[in-house]
Amino acid sequence: MKSVTKTLLNRGLNLILLLNGAFLLGSGWVIDQRLPRGRDGHDLELLGLDRHAWGDLHAWGGYLIGALVVAHLLLHTTWLWRVAAKTQPWKLAVGLGATALIVSVFVLYPLSP
């Protein structure tokens, strides 16, 4: 059996990122524009799914794209260090740190009543 090359893995990952991004764009549009909130959209469905089901799919698509971006960054670790951080590694550290901070705020910030 032929082993999966890094290039093939990268192409597959990029394709999945593209398709998932298109899904997130489309499902976000459906939730925001096609299936209204409240009574106006109560009995409406698109492809057999109501607003809440589309919201669930959209959320899972978001989780997937987050995981895919992490996988993409791990796949390109060498490039990140050789090119992006070559002369000023602090810029890469600031970018990754800001990303971690933003995610942490959403995950850890306490809820209020």
Number of C-alpha atoms within 10 A of each C-alpha: 3 4 6 8 9 11 10 11 13 15 12 12 17 15 12 15 19 13 13 18 16 12 16 19 12 13 21 17 12 18 18 13 10 15 20 14 12 8 8 9 13 12 10 14 15 12 6 8 12 17 21 12 14 20 17 12 16 21 15 13 17 16 11 16 19 13 13 17 14 12 14 16 13 12 16 14 12 11 13 15 14 12 11 15 14 13 10 11 14 12 13 15 12 11 11 11 12 12 11 11 12 10 12 11 10 10 9 8 9 7 6 4 2
